[in-house]
Amino acid sequence: DQDGNMELIDGQQRLTTLMLLLRAIFPYIEENNNASGTFYQIKSALWQLGNDEMPIRTSPNMFAEHEFTVDFDSFKYIFEHGHTKLDDDNRESAKTTYEKNYIFLRKKVQDTFEEYRRAENIIQFKNLVDYILRTTILNVFITENVGDAMETFKVLNTKGLPLADADLFRTAIISN
């Protein structure tokens, strides 16, 4: 739009999961000598940074607040604080999907980090994080309007595995 905001047509769940994973990883990279390039890559993916590389916006870098109507507050809280609003890490007491998923990812990251720490091989944790950053590919297609974006989505997704009827129906409705 005229403000420079873009609308995400496909991949919301994958992108959200990636952002939650990076937020779960961040404290471990930050704690271990900032791991130079890795630390900056994750930090700049999660927050808009100022000239001094300090976050100038605490809400997630890739998501506009007005786009979320359900559970955005819990998502934003996770990014601002690095944990959920819950007193414990019990997924069963989580109220939102963001909280449940973040608790799950944070526990997996913590277990992996502790495994490398016990083996006195923290560098392998950094290597794992570097591998995730290096092999994650984000394809961005910018179109002039939503209709063109939907047509691109339909063409890209109907050439491989068949889409579910609901996906095709959604694409048709949004493009009209």
PyRosetta script that sets phi, psi and omega in degrees:
from pyrosetta import init, pose_from_sequence

init()
pose = pose_from_sequence("DQDGNMELIDGQQRLTTLMLLLRAIFPYIEENNNASGTFYQIKSALWQLGNDEMPIRTSPNMFAEHEFTVDFDSFKYIFEHGHTKLDDDNRESAKTTYEKNYIFLRKKVQDTFEEYRRAENIIQFKNLVDYILRTTILNVFITENVGDAMETFKVLNTKGLPLADADLFRTAIISN")
pose.set_psi(1, -175.0)
pose.set_omega(1, -177.6)
pose.set_phi(2, -66.6)
pose.set_psi(2, -17.5)
pose.set_omega(2, 178.1)
pose.set_phi(3, -91.1)
pose.set_psi(3, 0.4)
pose.set_omega(3, -179.9)
pose.set_phi(4, 87.4)
pose.set_psi(4, 5.9)
pose.set_omega(4, 177.3)
pose.set_phi(5, -80.5)
pose.set_psi(5, 146.8)
pose.set_omega(5, 178.6)
pose.set_phi(6, -121.2)
pose.set_psi(6, 152.6)
pose.set_omega(6, 179.4)
pose.set_phi(7, -103.9)
pose.set_psi(7, 132.6)
pose.set_omega(7, 179.6)
pose.set_phi(8, -89.7)
pose.set_psi(8, 119.8)
pose.set_omega(8, -176.6)
pose.set_phi(9, -90.9)
pose.set_psi(9, -38.5)
pose.set_omega(9, -177.0)
pose.set_phi(10, -142.2)
pose.set_psi(10, 147.3)
pose.set_omega(10, 175.9)
pose.set_phi(11, 97.8)
pose.set_psi(11, 14.9)
pose.set_omega(11, -178.4)
pose.set_phi(12, -58.2)
pose.set_psi(12, -44.6)
pose.set_omega(12, -177.9)
pose.set_phi(13, -67.5)
pose.set_psi(13, -42.7)
pose.set_omega(13, 179.2)
pose.set_phi(14, -63.5)
pose.set_psi(14, -43.6)
pose.set_omega(14, -178.8)
pose.set_phi(15, -67.7)
pose.set_psi(15, -40.6)
pose.set_omega(15, 178.0)
pose.set_phi(16, -63.2)
pose.set_psi(16, -43.8)
pose.set_omega(16, 178.6)
pose.set_phi(17, -62.3)
pose.set_psi(17, -43.0)
pose.set_omega(17, 177.8)
pose.set_phi(18, -60.9)
pose.set_psi(18, -43.5)
pose.set_omega(18, -179.9)
pose.set_phi(19, -65.1)
pose.set_psi(19, -40.4)
pose.set_omega(19, 177.3)
pose.set_phi(20, -65.4)
pose.set_psi(20, -39.4)
pose.set_omega(20, 177.7)
pose.set_phi(21, -63.0)
pose.set_psi(21, -46.5)
pose.set_omega(21, 179.3)
pose.set_phi(22, -62.7)
pose.set_psi(22, -37.0)
pose.set_omega(22, 178.4)
pose.set_phi(23, -67.0)
pose.set_psi(23, -35.6)
pose.set_omega(23, 177.9)
pose.set_phi(24, -69.3)
pose.set_psi(24, -33.9)
pose.set_omega(24, -179.7)
pose.set_phi(25, -75.7)
pose.set_psi(25, -34.7)
pose.set_omega(25, -170.3)
pose.set_phi(26, -48.3)
pose.set_psi(26, -48.8)
pose.set_omega(26, -177.8)
pose.set_phi(27, -61.4)
pose.set_psi(27, -31.7)
pose.set_omega(27, -178.6)
pose.set_phi(28, -73.4)
pose.set_psi(28, -36.3)
pose.set_omega(28, 176.2)
pose.set_phi(29, -71.9)
pose.set_psi(29, -42.1)
pose.set_omega(29, 179.6)
pose.set_phi(30, -62.0)
pose.set_psi(30, -40.2)
pose.set_omega(30, -177.6)
pose.set_phi(31, -68.0)
pose.set_psi(31, -27.6)
pose.set_omega(31, -174.2)
pose.set_phi(32, -105.6)
pose.set_psi(32, 70.1)
pose.set_omega(32, 175.3)
pose.set_phi(33, 61.2)
pose.set_psi(33, 26.1)
pose.set_omega(33, 178.2)
pose.set_phi(34, 58.3)
pose.set_psi(34, -3.1)
pose.set_omega(34, 174.5)
pose.set_phi(35, 41.7)
pose.set_psi(35, 34.6)
pose.set_omega(35, 175.7)
pose.set_phi(36, 38.7)
pose.set_psi(36, -108.9)
pose.set_omega(36, -174.1)
pose.set_phi(37, -59.3)
pose.set_psi(37, -38.6)
pose.set_omega(37, -179.9)
pose.set_phi(38, -62.6)
pose.set_psi(38, -45.8)
pose.set_omega(38, 179.7)
pose.set_phi(39, -59.0)
pose.set_psi(39, -47.8)
pose.set_omega(39, -178.4)
pose.set_phi(40, -65.8)
pose.set_psi(40, -40.2)
pose.set_omega(40, 179.8)
pose.set_phi(41, -60.2)
pose.set_psi(41, -46.0)
pose.set_omega(41, -179.2)
pose.set_phi(42, -68.7)
pose.set_psi(42, -44.9)
pose.set_omega(42, -178.6)
pose.set_phi(43, -59.5)
pose.set_psi(43, -43.7)
pose.set_omega(43, -178.2)
pose.set_phi(44, -74.7)
pose.set_psi(44, -22.2)
pose.set_omega(44, 174.5)
pose.set_phi(45, -75.1)
pose.set_psi(45, -31.3)
pose.set_omega(45, -175.2)
pose.set_phi(46, -88.6)
pose.set_psi(46, -32.4)
pose.set_omega(46, -175.1)
pose.set_phi(47, -136.4)
pose.set_psi(47, 153.8)
pose.set_omega(47, 169.5)
pose.set_phi(48, -77.4)
pose.set_psi(48, 126.8)
pose.set_omega(48, -174.6)
pose.set_phi(49, -105.2)
pose.set_psi(49, 147.6)
pose.set_omega(49, 174.0)
pose.set_phi(50, -86.2)
pose.set_psi(50, -176.1)
pose.set_omega(50, -178.9)
pose.set_phi(51, -60.7)
pose.set_psi(51, -29.7)
pose.set_omega(51, -179.6)
pose.set_phi(52, -90.3)
pose.set_psi(52, 13.1)
pose.set_omega(52, 179.7)
pose.set_phi(53, 64.1)
pose.set_psi(53, 18.6)
pose.set_omega(53, 174.3)
pose.set_phi(54, -94.4)
pose.set_psi(54, 141.5)
pose.set_omega(54, 178.8)
pose.set_phi(55, -58.9)
pose.set_psi(55, 132.1)
pose.set_omega(55, 176.1)
pose.set_phi(56, -107.1)
pose.set_psi(56, -8.9)
pose.set_omega(56, 175.6)
pose.set_phi(57, -137.9)
pose.set_psi(57, 124.5)
pose.set_omega(57, -175.2)
pose.set_phi(58, -87.8)
pose.set_psi(58, -16.7)
pose.set_omega(58, 176.2)
pose.set_phi(59, -75.1)
pose.set_psi(59, 155.3)
pose.set_omega(59, -176.1)
pose.set_phi(60, -53.1)
pose.set_psi(60, 137.6)
pose.set_omega(60, -175.8)
pose.set_phi(61, -59.7)
pose.set_psi(61, -36.3)
pose.set_omega(61, -170.9)
pose.set_phi(62, -94.7)
pose.set_psi(62, -2.4)
pose.set_omega(62, -173.4)
pose.set_phi(63, -124.1)
pose.set_psi(63, 128.3)
pose.set_omega(63, 176.2)
pose.set_phi(64, -83.9)
pose.set_psi(64, 134.0)
pose.set_omega(64, -174.7)
pose.set_phi(65, -57.2)
pose.set_psi(65, -37.4)
pose.set_omega(65, -175.9)
pose.set_phi(66, -70.7)
pose.set_psi(66, -13.4)
pose.set_omega(66, -179.7)
pose.set_phi(67, -76.8)
pose.set_psi(67, -19.9)
pose.set_omega(67, -176.7)
pose.set_phi(68, -102.6)
pose.set_psi(68, 127.1)
pose.set_omega(68, 175.9)
pose.set_phi(69, -111.5)
pose.set_psi(69, -22.9)
pose.set_omega(69, -177.3)
pose.set_phi(70, -115.1)
pose.set_psi(70, 123.7)
pose.set_omega(70, 171.1)
pose.set_phi(71, 65.2)
pose.set_psi(71, 14.9)
pose.set_omega(71, -178.8)
pose.set_phi(72, -61.3)
pose.set_psi(72, -35.5)
pose.set_omega(72, -178.4)
pose.set_phi(73, -59.7)
pose.set_psi(73, -39.8)
pose.set_omega(73, 179.7)
pose.set_phi(74, -70.5)
pose.set_psi(74, -36.4)
pose.set_omega(74, 177.2)
pose.set_phi(75, -63.3)
pose.set_psi(75, -48.0)
pose.set_omega(75, 180.0)
pose.set_phi(76, -63.1)
pose.set_psi(76, -41.4)
pose.set_omega(76, 179.6)
pose.set_phi(77, -60.1)
pose.set_psi(77, -43.5)
pose.set_omega(77, 178.6)
pose.set_phi(78, -57.7)
pose.set_psi(78, -44.9)
pose.set_omega(78, -178.8)
pose.set_phi(79, -69.4)
pose.set_psi(79, -34.1)
pose.set_omega(79, -179.9)
pose.set_phi(80, -75.1)
pose.set_psi(80, -34.3)
pose.set_omega(80, -170.7)
pose.set_phi(81, -114.9)
pose.set_psi(81, -16.3)
pose.set_omega(81, -179.8)
pose.set_phi(82, 78.5)
pose.set_psi(82, 11.0)
pose.set_omega(82, 175.8)
pose.set_phi(83, -155.9)
pose.set_psi(83, 172.3)
pose.set_omega(83, 178.8)
pose.set_phi(84, -87.8)
pose.set_psi(84, 176.9)
pose.set_omega(84, 177.9)
pose.set_phi(85, -78.5)
pose.set_psi(85, -4.8)
pose.set_omega(85, -176.5)
pose.set_phi(86, -74.5)
pose.set_psi(86, 154.9)
pose.set_omega(86, 177.7)
pose.set_phi(87, -78.4)
pose.set_psi(87, -19.1)
pose.set_omega(87, -178.4)
pose.set_phi(88, -136.3)
pose.set_psi(88, 178.0)
pose.set_omega(88, 179.1)
pose.set_phi(89, -102.6)
pose.set_psi(89, 33.8)
pose.set_omega(89, 179.6)
pose.set_phi(90, -84.9)
pose.set_psi(90, 113.5)
pose.set_omega(90, -179.3)
pose.set_phi(91, -60.1)
pose.set_psi(91, -28.9)
pose.set_omega(91, -177.8)
pose.set_phi(92, -67.4)
pose.set_psi(92, -27.0)
pose.set_omega(92, -179.6)
pose.set_phi(93, -90.6)
pose.set_psi(93, -4.2)
pose.set_omega(93, 178.6)
pose.set_phi(94, -66.1)
pose.set_psi(94, 139.7)
pose.set_omega(94, -177.2)
pose.set_phi(95, -95.7)
pose.set_psi(95, -24.2)
pose.set_omega(95, -177.1)
pose.set_phi(96, -122.6)
pose.set_psi(96, 160.0)
pose.set_omega(96, 177.0)
pose.set_phi(97, -63.3)
pose.set_psi(97, -36.9)
pose.set_omega(97, 177.4)
pose.set_phi(98, -58.9)
pose.set_psi(98, -45.9)
pose.set_omega(98, 179.6)
pose.set_phi(99, -63.0)
pose.set_psi(99, -46.5)
pose.set_omega(99, -179.8)
pose.set_phi(100, -59.0)
pose.set_psi(100, -47.4)
pose.set_omega(100, -178.2)
pose.set_phi(101, -68.2)
pose.set_psi(101, -39.7)
pose.set_omega(101, 179.7)
pose.set_phi(102, -66.1)
pose.set_psi(102, -41.7)
pose.set_omega(102, 177.7)
pose.set_phi(103, -60.3)
pose.set_psi(103, -43.4)
pose.set_omega(103, 178.6)
pose.set_phi(104, -61.5)
pose.set_psi(104, -50.2)
pose.set_omega(104, -177.6)
pose.set_phi(105, -65.1)
pose.set_psi(105, -41.8)
pose.set_omega(105, -179.4)
pose.set_phi(106, -62.7)
pose.set_psi(106, -39.4)
pose.set_omega(106, 178.3)
pose.set_phi(107, -65.2)
pose.set_psi(107, -42.6)
pose.set_omega(107, 178.6)
pose.set_phi(108, -64.6)
pose.set_psi(108, -41.9)
pose.set_omega(108, 178.0)
pose.set_phi(109, -64.3)
pose.set_psi(109, -45.2)
pose.set_omega(109, 179.9)
pose.set_phi(110, -60.4)
pose.set_psi(110, -46.6)
pose.set_omega(110, 179.6)
pose.set_phi(111, -60.8)
pose.set_psi(111, -42.5)
pose.set_omega(111, 179.8)
pose.set_phi(112, -65.4)
pose.set_psi(112, -45.0)
pose.set_omega(112, 179.0)
pose.set_phi(113, -61.1)
pose.set_psi(113, -46.0)
pose.set_omega(113, -179.5)
pose.set_phi(114, -63.5)
pose.set_psi(114, -35.8)
pose.set_omega(114, 177.3)
pose.set_phi(115, -61.9)
pose.set_psi(115, -44.3)
pose.set_omega(115, 178.0)
pose.set_phi(116, -69.3)
pose.set_psi(116, -36.4)
pose.set_omega(116, 179.1)
pose.set_phi(117, -64.1)
pose.set_psi(117, -45.0)
pose.set_omega(117, 179.0)
pose.set_phi(118, -60.7)
pose.set_psi(118, -34.4)
pose.set_omega(118, 179.4)
pose.set_phi(119, -83.4)
pose.set_psi(119, 3.4)
pose.set_omega(119, -177.7)
pose.set_phi(120, 52.7)
pose.set_psi(120, 45.5)
pose.set_omega(120, -176.8)
pose.set_phi(121, -139.0)
pose.set_psi(121, 54.5)
pose.set_omega(121, -178.8)
pose.set_phi(122, -59.3)
pose.set_psi(122, -30.6)
pose.set_omega(122, -179.6)
pose.set_phi(123, -58.2)
pose.set_psi(123, -29.7)
pose.set_omega(123, 178.4)
pose.set_phi(124, -67.8)
pose.set_psi(124, -32.4)
pose.set_omega(124, 175.6)
pose.set_phi(125, -64.5)
pose.set_psi(125, -46.2)
pose.set_omega(125, 177.5)
pose.set_phi(126, -61.1)
pose.set_psi(126, -40.6)
pose.set_omega(126, 178.2)
pose.set_phi(127, -61.9)
pose.set_psi(127, -38.7)
pose.set_omega(127, 177.2)
pose.set_phi(128, -63.2)
pose.set_psi(128, -45.1)
pose.set_omega(128, 179.0)
pose.set_phi(129, -63.8)
pose.set_psi(129, -43.9)
pose.set_omega(129, 177.0)
pose.set_phi(130, -58.7)
pose.set_psi(130, -40.0)
pose.set_omega(130, 178.8)
pose.set_phi(131, -62.4)
pose.set_psi(131, -44.1)
pose.set_omega(131, 178.1)
pose.set_phi(132, -60.2)
pose.set_psi(132, -46.0)
pose.set_omega(132, -179.4)
pose.set_phi(133, -65.9)
pose.set_psi(133, -38.6)
pose.set_omega(133, -176.7)
pose.set_phi(134, -73.1)
pose.set_psi(134, -32.9)
pose.set_omega(134, -173.5)
pose.set_phi(135, -101.2)
pose.set_psi(135, -4.5)
pose.set_omega(135, 176.6)
pose.set_phi(136, -81.6)
pose.set_psi(136, 125.3)
pose.set_omega(136, -177.9)
pose.set_phi(137, -116.6)
pose.set_psi(137, 129.0)
pose.set_omega(137, 177.1)
pose.set_phi(138, -114.9)
pose.set_psi(138, 112.8)
pose.set_omega(138, 177.0)
pose.set_phi(139, -91.3)
pose.set_psi(139, 127.6)
pose.set_omega(139, 179.8)
pose.set_phi(140, -117.4)
pose.set_psi(140, 123.8)
pose.set_omega(140, 174.6)
pose.set_phi(141, -116.1)
pose.set_psi(141, 118.9)
pose.set_omega(141, -179.5)
pose.set_phi(142, -104.7)
pose.set_psi(142, 125.0)
pose.set_omega(142, 179.7)
pose.set_phi(143, -119.7)
pose.set_psi(143, 165.5)
pose.set_omega(143, -178.4)
pose.set_phi(144, -74.0)
pose.set_psi(144, -27.2)
pose.set_omega(144, -177.7)
pose.set_phi(145, -152.0)
pose.set_psi(145, 168.6)
pose.set_omega(145, -176.6)
pose.set_phi(146, -64.5)
pose.set_psi(146, -36.3)
pose.set_omega(146, 179.3)
pose.set_phi(147, -59.3)
pose.set_psi(147, -44.6)
pose.set_omega(147, 177.4)
pose.set_phi(148, -64.4)
pose.set_psi(148, -37.9)
pose.set_omega(148, 178.5)
pose.set_phi(149, -63.7)
pose.set_psi(149, -42.1)
pose.set_omega(149, 179.7)
pose.set_phi(150, -66.0)
pose.set_psi(150, -39.4)
pose.set_omega(150, 178.4)
pose.set_phi(151, -64.5)
pose.set_psi(151, -42.3)
pose.set_omega(151, 177.1)
pose.set_phi(152, -61.7)
pose.set_psi(152, -44.5)
pose.set_omega(152, 178.1)
pose.set_phi(153, -58.0)
pose.set_psi(153, -46.3)
pose.set_omega(153, -177.7)
pose.set_phi(154, -63.5)
pose.set_psi(154, -44.5)
pose.set_omega(154, -179.5)
pose.set_phi(155, -64.2)
pose.set_psi(155, -46.4)
pose.set_omega(155, -179.2)
pose.set_phi(156, -64.2)
pose.set_psi(156, -35.7)
pose.set_omega(156, -174.2)
pose.set_phi(157, -92.3)
pose.set_psi(157, -11.7)
pose.set_omega(157, 179.4)
pose.set_phi(158, -98.8)
pose.set_psi(158, -0.9)
pose.set_omega(158, 179.8)
pose.set_phi(159, -88.9)
pose.set_psi(159, -17.5)
pose.set_omega(159, -179.0)
pose.set_phi(160, -109.9)
pose.set_psi(160, -121.8)
pose.set_omega(160, 177.7)
pose.set_phi(161, -68.9)
pose.set_psi(161, 144.9)
pose.set_omega(161, -178.4)
pose.set_phi(162, -65.2)
pose.set_psi(162, 141.3)
pose.set_omega(162, 175.3)
pose.set_phi(163, -80.7)
pose.set_psi(163, 152.4)
pose.set_omega(163, 173.6)
pose.set_phi(164, -68.1)
pose.set_psi(164, 153.3)
pose.set_omega(164, 179.5)
pose.set_phi(165, -55.9)
pose.set_psi(165, -37.7)
pose.set_omega(165, -179.5)
pose.set_phi(166, -61.9)
pose.set_psi(166, -38.8)
pose.set_omega(166, 178.8)
pose.set_phi(167, -65.4)
pose.set_psi(167, -44.1)
pose.set_omega(167, 178.7)
pose.set_phi(168, -65.9)
pose.set_psi(168, -40.3)
pose.set_omega(168, 178.9)
pose.set_phi(169, -62.7)
pose.set_psi(169, -45.7)
pose.set_omega(169, 178.5)
pose.set_phi(170, -59.5)
pose.set_psi(170, -44.8)
pose.set_omega(170, -179.9)
pose.set_phi(171, -61.0)
pose.set_psi(171, -43.9)
pose.set_omega(171, -179.2)
pose.set_phi(172, -64.3)
pose.set_psi(172, -42.2)
pose.set_omega(172, -179.2)
pose.set_phi(173, -66.2)
pose.set_psi(173, -46.7)
pose.set_omega(173, -177.6)
pose.set_phi(174, -66.2)
pose.set_psi(174, -36.6)
pose.set_omega(174, -178.3)
pose.set_phi(175, -71.6)
pose.set_psi(175, -21.1)
pose.set_omega(175, 176.9)
pose.set_phi(176, -93.0)
pose.dump_pdb("model.pdb")
